[in-house]
Amino acid sequence: MKRFLTTCLMSCALLSLAGCNFYRDTMLPAQTVNGKAYIVLSTRDAMSADDLGLFQVYRSSAPDFSAWQALDDKRTGPVFGTFVYKNDSGERLGLFHRQRISLWSFDGDKVEVETLVLPFKWLAETSAQLGDTLYVFGGKLDLQQARETRVWKGRLAASCYDDSEFVELKLGPVFQAGPGGAFQMQAVAHQGKILVFWRKAQVKGQIDREVSYAGPLLMATFDPKNKEHEFGHEVVEFPGLPQGHVEVWSDGTELQAVVQPQEMGSGRTPQLKLFGLTVGGEAHEKPVALYEAPMRLHFKFFNVTRLNTEGRMAFIRSNTQEFEVWEPVSGSWRVNHKPAGLPRQQLMSLLWLMMVLCVSLVAMGVGMAIRRRRQMRWVLQKLRPQDVLAPLSLRISAYLIDLAMVVGLTMTLCAATGLKRPSWLGVFMEFQIAEVYAAVYVAYLTVTEWQLGRTLGKWLLGIQVVTDQGDPPTLWASFVRNLIGFFERHLPPAAIIAVLLTPRAQRLGDLMGRTLVVQRVAFERYREQRRQADAEKARAEAEKCGEDEPSKVDVVVGKDTDDAPSTDDESKT
């Protein structure tokens, strides 16, 4: 039982020290620029509601989209959509930001960025180009009024750009956004017109606040030939499409769509589905052989975008943590589960960590229950000195609890003093924060063991620190023990080997500070047993010598009575 518990807790400790990234990578629609596929990943803190994050552009470096290359460094700022802009200088990748557009030119690994300021205040997130004119679409929504009235409704807005200036067009039909004003929109040039698609917000069954909604797919038509430059106010609905994220494109003659279906309550992610669409709102599914995905633990995929280069088409789907490339081949699917070069976040590692922690806690609870029963039997039997020492499993468990306490205090102190909030790994690795962590570590363990004889973890697991004379530790002993322990405990093999090999289970810090870690109940019972034995011995000697009062002899853990000083002030001779 001890070995099993120790193995579980050590696995938990190693996973904790590995650290976990609390970030999510939102994938924006892929674009093809000069025959190469590009995707943009917007990285945000999964624990924060702030939409100001980082983004990075990736380019496919393999014909089958199995490898990707990161271009440029990560840049700050939210990205709301992607597009391709074509003019006399060639094709450029465009990104929609708040009140501006960035146009990216690629020459090998060299990146040049041009910024255009948008003259309107509404949020642009999609576009389509007809001829030399770029048409930009978005949603015009008064967020302040919507937050007050809790009615998230606005109008589709449009603007055109002819390589010189933006001209705002008339507002389109009403759309309903999700909480916070979020919605997903895409524009498709089809047979001389622009079709604007969006999912109707449906909070019940919402898939993801930032990416997609579960309501029906809607479509409005924009005709650039219309001199009034306004949307057709007739909105077409596609009831035949399943719930889930959808991307629509045109092959020149037919509208097509790929959907990542969502099944509420299902533990597995359904495979992608292909559909043909008509401008009248009809949708018919295209047959593709069922792909039996291997059983594995992962977050459900919900986002999908199309990759298209030189006649080769594939799809990449994401769950903000992992990416998969799906390629239709001969009526079936070929899937690459781990395309190289794309980031792999570690929230799944955190999930595994929590599972290991839960198993460890259950095992620890069982072990503690068994140990409590043994402690009850100790009252009725005579203890040996080695029965008093705390086993390695309890010491490791207590240390993990104390380590979590120290990390929590460090992060709280960093937030209170204005330092940036670190990740788990950043507490140990970032220089400024590591200094704070070391100070909190030594101060917390030293003060609690000096004043109370035990930390929170030791108190929960029923163990404590004493000197090798059986007294509470002094300030100096506690300080030496934990100062050396700061370096020693962060090399777990060294500390574990020292505990296992020394006669009284002492690591280097214990040897230098002259301390022991004992089980509290067993230690008190052992002292009581030694007092009784010494009292009986003294009484026998007194009877021989004719004395009325027996002398008192001290008790030391792990030492003979004859040559050990007393552990209690009242029993010192």
PyMOL commands that set and color helices and strands:
alter all, ss='L'
color gray80, all
select helices_A, chain A and resi 2-18+143-149+179-181+347-378+385-387+392-417+424-429+431-452+456-461+475-489+492-501+508-513+520-545+569-571
alter helices_A, ss='H'
color red, helices_A
select strands_A, chain A and resi 23-27+31-33+36-45+54-60+68-76+81-87+90-97+100-107+110-117+123-130+133-140+153-161+166-168+174-176+185-190+193-199+217-222+236-238+244-250+255-261+273-277+283-286+303-309+312-318+323-329+332-336+463-467+515-519
alter strands_A, ss='S'
color yellow, strands_A
deselect
rebuild
show_as cartoon
